[in-house]
Amino acid sequence: MRSTVVPRGSGDLRATVHQPTSDYLVPGLVFVYGSGCGSIEEWDDWPQWISECGVAVLVHDKPGCGQSPGDWRTQSFADRATEALAAAEVLRGFHGVDRDRIGLLGLSQGGWVSLLAAETAPEAIDRVVTISGPGVSMAEQERMRIASWLHRDGVTAEDHAEGMAWVDERTSRLRAGEPAVQVIDAQRHYADKPWYEIATQATATQARMEFFARSMDVDPAELLPALACPVLAVFGGDDDSVPIAASVARIAAALPDVERQRHGIAVFPGADHFLFTGEPHPGTARRDQIAAGFLPMLTAFLNR
């Protein structure tokens, strides 16, 4: 593992690169974190696992996370995409990395960001992998998540309807340009409701509400047709945060049909949002709980 930085206007972001031992140039892959704060450490052993697939992996702090300056809450998806492209350029310069085979791996929200980056700079990105990256907009995905979790927690039909009514009103008000601080004030009137915590997870503060509003309508169906690189989109069958059936259908319909360009979509039964098939268990290696077939599939996709 080697330390480096991703240069940004708000200050350099701490980064590390994991490279496999190889006598040949290897492809590179930049990890793009999901929602919330994200530091290098929060990737746990994923960089090492993916590096063992025969690829150099770069991971970095999000702004304001780990040991890096800035504030991710002030960003948009476009800002995050620019950041991912800057990280790709850093990895491109590493000895032993094939500069013509640099890709992105986006986890959850990072899927939207990775697709946007590849659409923005097609010459810079050779392929994209998304793990639990929704095929719908953030507004649509968040609505589905809230409805699913309210049902999971046994919220009454009346409370469920009230919570979803607020979710729709909130989205409409933000689309209309209402300041987030005003929407937050209106939202707080429901603080004693049983649906409140679930329905406000992504919009609990003014900064989070503003982040949501900036990128909630970025739609993969509009980005995918313009891509010039292959895409591998994978999902866990037990993920209750992403509309899997809708995502698979939307991605399959939107992927460009380019000669010799091979895409992939896979749903792993029994796997969760992070592709694990079980909770951490003493004596069981966490790597062994990754959905069977995912790492071989990824290896083949990255090294072809």
TAQUIBEL-V48010 format. One record per residue. N is the residue number from 1. RES is the residue in three letters. SS is DSSP state (hx for helix, st for strand, lp for the rest). Layout:
N/RES/SS, N/RES/SS
This chain:
1/MET/lp, 2/ARG/st, 3/SER/st, 4/THR/st, 5/VAL/st, 6/VAL/st, 7/PRO/lp, 8/ARG/lp, 9/GLY/lp, 10/SER/lp, 11/GLY/lp, 12/ASP/lp, 13/LEU/st, 14/ARG/st, 15/ALA/st, 16/THR/st, 17/VAL/st, 18/HIS/st, 19/GLN/lp, 20/PRO/lp, 21/THR/lp, 22/SER/lp, 23/ASP/lp, 24/TYR/lp, 25/LEU/lp, 26/VAL/st, 27/PRO/st, 28/GLY/st, 29/LEU/st, 30/VAL/st, 31/PHE/st, 32/VAL/st, 33/TYR/lp, 34/GLY/lp, 35/SER/lp, 36/GLY/lp, 37/CYS/lp, 38/GLY/lp, 39/SER/lp, 40/ILE/hx, 41/GLU/hx, 42/GLU/hx, 43/TRP/hx, 44/ASP/lp, 45/ASP/lp, 46/TRP/hx, 47/PRO/hx, 48/GLN/hx, 49/TRP/hx, 50/ILE/hx, 51/SER/hx, 52/GLU/lp, 53/CYS/lp, 54/GLY/lp, 55/VAL/st, 56/ALA/st, 57/VAL/st, 58/LEU/st, 59/VAL/st, 60/HIS/st, 61/ASP/lp, 62/LYS/lp, 63/PRO/lp, 64/GLY/lp, 65/CYS/lp, 66/GLY/lp, 67/GLN/lp, 68/SER/lp, 69/PRO/lp, 70/GLY/lp, 71/ASP/lp, 72/TRP/hx, 73/ARG/hx, 74/THR/hx, 75/GLN/lp, 76/SER/lp, 77/PHE/hx, 78/ALA/hx, 79/ASP/hx, 80/ARG/hx, 81/ALA/hx, 82/THR/hx, 83/GLU/hx, 84/ALA/hx, 85/LEU/hx, 86/ALA/hx, 87/ALA/hx, 88/ALA/hx, 89/GLU/hx, 90/VAL/hx, 91/LEU/hx, 92/ARG/hx, 93/GLY/lp, 94/PHE/lp, 95/HIS/lp, 96/GLY/lp, 97/VAL/st, 98/ASP/st, 99/ARG/st, 100/ASP/st, 101/ARG/st, 102/ILE/st, 103/GLY/st, 104/LEU/st, 105/LEU/st, 106/GLY/st, 107/LEU/st, 108/SER/lp, 109/GLN/hx, 110/GLY/hx, 111/GLY/hx, 112/TRP/hx, 113/VAL/hx, 114/SER/hx, 115/LEU/hx, 116/LEU/hx, 117/ALA/hx, 118/ALA/hx, 119/GLU/hx, 120/THR/hx, 121/ALA/lp, 122/PRO/lp, 123/GLU/lp, 124/ALA/lp, 125/ILE/lp, 126/ASP/lp, 127/ARG/st, 128/VAL/st, 129/VAL/st, 130/THR/st, 131/ILE/st, 132/SER/lp, 133/GLY/lp, 134/PRO/lp, 135/GLY/lp, 136/VAL/lp, 137/SER/lp, 138/MET/hx, 139/ALA/hx, 140/GLU/hx, 141/GLN/hx, 142/GLU/hx, 143/ARG/hx, 144/MET/hx, 145/ARG/hx, 146/ILE/hx, 147/ALA/hx, 148/SER/hx, 149/TRP/hx, 150/LEU/hx, 151/HIS/hx, 152/ARG/hx, 153/ASP/lp, 154/GLY/lp, 155/VAL/lp, 156/THR/lp, 157/ALA/hx, 158/GLU/hx, 159/ASP/hx, 160/HIS/hx, 161/ALA/hx, 162/GLU/hx, 163/GLY/hx, 164/MET/hx, 165/ALA/hx, 166/TRP/hx, 167/VAL/hx, 168/ASP/hx, 169/GLU/hx, 170/ARG/hx, 171/THR/hx, 172/SER/hx, 173/ARG/hx, 174/LEU/hx, 175/ARG/hx, 176/ALA/lp, 177/GLY/lp, 178/GLU/lp, 179/PRO/lp, 180/ALA/hx, 181/VAL/hx, 182/GLN/hx, 183/VAL/hx, 184/ILE/hx, 185/ASP/hx, 186/ALA/hx, 187/GLN/hx, 188/ARG/hx, 189/HIS/hx, 190/TYR/hx, 191/ALA/lp, 192/ASP/lp, 193/LYS/lp, 194/PRO/lp, 195/TRP/lp, 196/TYR/hx, 197/GLU/hx, 198/ILE/hx, 199/ALA/hx, 200/THR/lp, 201/GLN/lp, 202/ALA/lp, 203/THR/lp, 204/ALA/lp, 205/THR/lp, 206/GLN/hx, 207/ALA/hx, 208/ARG/hx, 209/MET/hx, 210/GLU/hx, 211/PHE/hx, 212/PHE/hx, 213/ALA/hx, 214/ARG/hx, 215/SER/hx, 216/MET/lp, 217/ASP/lp, 218/VAL/lp, 219/ASP/lp, 220/PRO/hx, 221/ALA/hx, 222/GLU/hx, 223/LEU/hx, 224/LEU/hx, 225/PRO/hx, 226/ALA/hx, 227/LEU/lp, 228/ALA/lp, 229/CYS/lp, 230/PRO/st, 231/VAL/st, 232/LEU/st, 233/ALA/st, 234/VAL/st, 235/PHE/st, 236/GLY/st, 237/GLY/lp, 238/ASP/lp, 239/ASP/lp, 240/ASP/lp, 241/SER/lp, 242/VAL/lp, 243/PRO/lp, 244/ILE/hx, 245/ALA/hx, 246/ALA/hx, 247/SER/hx, 248/VAL/hx, 249/ALA/hx, 250/ARG/hx, 251/ILE/hx, 252/ALA/hx, 253/ALA/hx, 254/ALA/hx, 255/LEU/lp, 256/PRO/lp, 257/ASP/lp, 258/VAL/lp, 259/GLU/lp, 260/ARG/lp, 261/GLN/lp, 262/ARG/lp, 263/HIS/lp, 264/GLY/st, 265/ILE/st, 266/ALA/st, 267/VAL/st, 268/PHE/st, 269/PRO/lp, 270/GLY/lp, 271/ALA/lp, 272/ASP/lp, 273/HIS/lp, 274/PHE/lp, 275/LEU/lp, 276/PHE/st, 277/THR/lp, 278/GLY/lp, 279/GLU/lp, 280/PRO/lp, 281/HIS/lp, 282/PRO/lp, 283/GLY/lp, 284/THR/lp, 285/ALA/lp, 286/ARG/hx, 287/ARG/hx, 288/ASP/hx, 289/GLN/hx, 290/ILE/st, 291/ALA/lp, 292/ALA/lp, 293/GLY/lp, 294/PHE/hx, 295/LEU/hx, 296/PRO/hx, 297/MET/hx, 298/LEU/hx, 299/THR/hx, 300/ALA/hx, 301/PHE/hx, 302/LEU/hx, 303/ASN/hx, 304/ARG/lp
